[in-house]
Amino acid sequence: MFDTLYYQDPYLRAFDATVTACTPRPDGLFAVVLSDTAFYPEGGGQPGDTGTLSGVRVADTQEQDGQVVHLCQGALAPGQAVHGEIDWVRRFRHMQCHTGEHIFSGIAHALYGCRNVGFHMSRGWVTIDLTPPLSPEQLAEVERQSNAAVFADVPTVVSYPDADALRTLDYRSKKALSGPVRIVEAGGRDVCACCGLHVARSGEVGCIKVGTQTPHRGGVRLTLYIGWDAVQDYHEKQQSVTAISHTLSAKPHEVAQAVARMAARNDRCAEEIIALHAEIFRLRAALLPQGQDKLWTFTQGLTPVEIRQFADILAEQAGWAAVFSHAADGTYQYAICSRTQDVRPVCRALNAALDGHGGGKAAVVQGAVSAGQDAIEAFCQAFPAGRPVKPV
């Protein structure tokens, strides 16, 4: 297949060919084979091309049994002459990404002995899996040298060494290869066995930028933004920084410090709110009976943290104390606390009686019940105050 049009000229956008086979598929598409093609079939981590054949949409291109199969949305008659057109913007993006991935992986291998054990092109970015993992400083150095290789604008060289030459060639490959091997030299920094399509010169890659970094199977999974993807990613991030800059009245290069200051203020405000709630809850608790076996009260609009805080304060003056807060969905969220008793039996009985759910530890449980205030009142009044409990 190395003599196909897409290998002869990866920049070929349109071509003419003859349909040699057309087979309907269960998914409603038609598997079309041509006398020759510029459509690249999925392989080597690179997606298959899309486009048209004489106006019929090609939804994907795959290799099956040594043939390039065009998955078309309409039938084409065997013997029919067709004019093919590639979705060039999409294809060129794939060529940029594939070449950029070669450069980055090759430099990571040369500098730190990393192996690329996974490669996938998504819509808008590329992911690669490297092992062993790299430190932030090492990743930054790989990124720096990768872009230096891009800016050097050196040719991408494709060759097919014979067996003798291949034995002496130092090249990357994910698996043992047999038969003709296609070798791609990218950016002057990587030599790799690859069946994909690449840009003619490293300068066409444009830019390589590392995004997210996630531990993965003993190594690291990286998101790379390459070429036009890097431009789009920069555009989106610049829009976000500009919006934050306007919101915080800070210069764009100072937004990180401004956000840190705002987060610190928010933390202080949260602490003050907790203290104020505690003061309010203690004032409300003072209005309720002291020294009871059990104590409960109703409120509305509290968060789960606030409900628990209120119940914990009430537990200072009763065997066990419960707070029920009416929520927007019509349920009552609750917390039950005790300083001296195991409140889990109360929780289980409450959930069973009032279609509730929740749980927790011996000293505190939380959940919600689908019942009204009258039903909750009736349960609390009827629940045996003298039920045996274990000390907390």
Residue pairs with C-beta under 8 A, 6 or more apart in sequence:
1 7
1 63
1 66
1 68
2 160
2 180
2 182
4 36
4 37
4 38
4 68
5 12
5 15
5 36
5 37
5 38
6 12
6 37
6 38
6 39
6 40
6 49
6 197
7 197
9 38
10 40
10 95
10 197
10 198
10 199
10 200
11 200
12 38
12 86
13 38
13 85
13 86
13 88
14 38
14 83
14 84
14 85
14 86
15 36
15 37
15 38
15 83
15 84
16 81
16 82
16 83
16 84
17 34
17 35
17 36
17 37
17 81
17 82
17 84
18 34
18 35
18 79
18 80
18 81
18 82
19 32
19 33
19 34
19 35
19 76
19 77
19 78
19 79
19 80
19 81
19 82
20 33
20 34
20 35
20 78
21 31
21 32
21 33
21 78
22 30
22 31
22 32
22 33
22 72
22 75
22 76
22 77
22 78
23 30
23 31
24 30
24 31
24 75
25 31
25 71
28 73
29 59
29 71
29 72
29 73
30 71
30 72
30 73
30 74
30 75
30 76
31 64
31 69
31 70
31 71
31 72
32 53
32 58
32 69
32 70
32 71
32 72
32 76
33 67
33 68
33 69
33 70
34 53
34 68
34 70
34 82
34 84
37 61
37 68
37 70
37 84
38 49
38 84
38 86
39 48
39 49
39 51
39 58
39 61
39 68
39 70
39 84
39 86
40 46
40 48
40 49
40 61
40 91
40 94
40 196
40 197
41 48
41 49
41 61
41 62
41 63
41 68
41 69
42 48
42 60
42 61
42 62
42 63
43 63
43 195
43 196
44 98
44 119
44 194
44 195
44 196
45 98
45 101
45 119
45 120
45 121
45 196
46 94
46 98
46 121
46 196
46 197
47 60
47 94
47 121
48 60
48 61
48 62
49 58
49 61
49 86
49 87
49 90
49 91
50 57
50 58
50 59
50 60
50 61
50 86
50 87
50 90
51 57
51 58
51 84
51 85
51 86
51 87
52 58
52 84
52 85
53 70
53 72
53 76
53 82
53 83
53 84
54 76
54 80
54 82
54 83
54 84
56 72
56 73
56 74
56 76
56 82
57 72
57 73
57 74
58 70
58 71
58 72
58 73
58 84
59 71
59 72
59 73
60 71
61 68
61 69
61 70
61 71
62 68
62 69
62 71
63 69
76 82
91 197
92 199
93 227
93 228
93 229
94 121
94 196
94 197
95 197
95 198
95 199
95 204
96 199
96 204
96 205
96 206
96 226
96 227
96 228
96 229
97 121
97 126
97 224
97 226
97 227
97 229
98 121
98 194
98 196
98 197
98 198
99 156
99 186
99 187
99 198
99 199
99 202
99 204
99 205
100 126
100 146
100 150
100 205
100 208
100 224
100 226
100 227
101 116
101 119
101 126
101 128
101 224
101 226
102 184
102 186
102 187
102 190
102 192
102 194
102 198
103 146
103 149
103 150
103 186
103 187
103 189
103 190
103 202
103 205
103 208
104 128
104 142
104 143
104 146
104 208
104 224
105 114
105 116
105 119
105 128
105 130
105 172
105 190
105 192
106 172
106 186
106 187
106 189
106 190
106 191
106 192
107 142
107 145
107 146
107 149
107 189
107 190
108 114
108 116
108 130
108 134
108 142
109 115
109 116
109 172
109 190
110 189
111 138
111 141
111 142
111 145
112 132
112 134
112 138
112 142
113 132
114 130
114 131
114 132
114 134
114 219
115 130
115 131
116 128
116 129
116 130
116 172
116 174
117 129
117 130
117 131
117 174
117 217
117 219
118 127
118 128
118 129
118 216
118 221
119 126
119 127
119 128
119 129
120 126
120 127
120 128
124 225
124 229
124 232
124 233
125 211
125 223
125 224
125 225
125 229
125 233
126 223
126 224
126 225
126 226
126 229
127 221
127 222
127 223
127 224
128 221
128 222
128 224
129 216
129 217
129 219
129 220
129 221
129 222
130 219
130 220
130 222
131 217
131 218
131 219
131 220
132 218
132 219
133 215
133 218
133 219
133 220
134 142
134 220
136 213
139 210
139 213
139 222
140 210
142 210
143 208
143 209
143 210
145 189
146 187
146 189
146 208
147 207
147 208
149 187
149 188
149 189
149 202
150 187
150 202
150 203
150 205
150 206
150 207
150 208
151 203
152 187
152 188
152 202
152 203
153 201
153 202
153 203
154 187
154 188
154 201
154 202
155 200
155 201
155 202
156 184
156 185
156 186
156 187
156 198
156 199
156 200
156 201
156 202
157 184
157 185
158 182
158 183
158 184
158 185
158 198
159 182
159 183
159 185
160 180
160 181
160 182
160 183
161 169
161 181
161 183
166 181
166 183
169 183
169 191
170 191
171 183
171 191
171 192
171 193
172 190
172 191
172 192
172 193
173 192
173 193
177 193
181 193
182 193
182 194
182 195
183 191
183 192
183 193
183 194
184 190
184 191
184 192
184 193
184 194
184 196
184 198
185 191
186 192
186 198
186 202
187 202
187 205
188 202
199 205
204 227
205 226
205 227
206 226
206 227
206 228
206 230
206 231
207 225
207 226
207 227
207 230
207 231
208 224
208 225
208 226
208 230
209 224
209 225
209 226
209 230
209 233
209 234
210 222
210 223
210 224
211 222
211 223
211 224
211 225
211 233
212 222
212 223
213 220
213 221
213 222
213 223
214 220
214 221
215 221
225 232
225 233
241 252
241 255
242 252
244 250
244 255
244 258
244 259
245 251
245 252
245 255
248 255
248 258
248 259
248 262
250 257
250 258
274 309
277 306
277 309
277 310
278 309
278 313
281 309
281 310
281 313
281 314
282 313
284 297
284 310
285 310
285 313
285 314
285 316
285 317
288 295
288 297
288 314
288 317
289 295
289 317
290 317
291 317
291 318
292 317
292 318
292 319
293 318
293 319
293 320
293 385
293 386
294 318
294 319
294 320
294 321
294 322
294 380
294 383
294 385
295 314
295 317
295 318
295 320
295 321
295 322
296 321
296 322
296 323
296 324
296 376
296 377
296 380
297 310
297 314
297 322
297 323
297 324
298 323
298 324
298 325
298 326
298 332
298 373
298 376
299 307
299 310
299 323
299 324
299 325
299 326
300 325
300 326
300 327
301 325
301 326
302 310
302 323
302 325
302 333
304 333
304 335
304 366
306 325
307 323
307 325
307 333
307 334
307 335
307 366
308 335
308 337
308 364
308 366
310 323
310 335
311 321
311 322
311 323
311 334
311 335
311 336
311 337
311 364
312 335
312 337
312 364
314 321
314 322
314 323
314 337
315 321
315 337
315 338
315 339
316 339
319 338
319 340
319 341
319 385
320 336
320 337
320 338
320 341
320 343
320 346
321 336
321 337
321 338
322 334
322 335
322 336
322 337
322 346
322 380
323 334
323 335
324 332
324 333
324 334
324 369
324 373
324 376
325 332
325 333
325 334
326 332
326 373
327 333
327 368
330 370
331 368
331 369
331 370
332 368
332 369
332 371
332 373
332 376
333 366
333 367
333 368
334 350
334 356
334 358
334 366
334 367
334 368
334 369
335 364
335 365
335 366
336 343
336 346
336 347
336 350
336 364
336 365
336 366
337 343
337 363
337 364
338 363
338 364
338 392
339 363
339 392
340 391
340 392
341 362
341 389
341 390
341 391
341 392
342 362
342 389
342 390
342 391
342 392
343 360
343 362
343 363
343 364
343 365
344 359
344 360
344 361
344 362
344 365
345 387
345 389
346 365
346 383
347 358
347 359
347 360
347 365
347 367
349 379
349 383
350 356
350 367
350 369
350 379
350 383
351 357
351 358
351 367
351 369
353 379
354 369
354 370
354 371
354 375
354 376
354 379
355 369
355 370
355 371
356 367
356 368
356 369
356 370
356 371
357 367
357 368
358 365
358 366
358 367
358 368
359 365
359 366
359 367
360 366
362 390
362 392
363 392
369 376
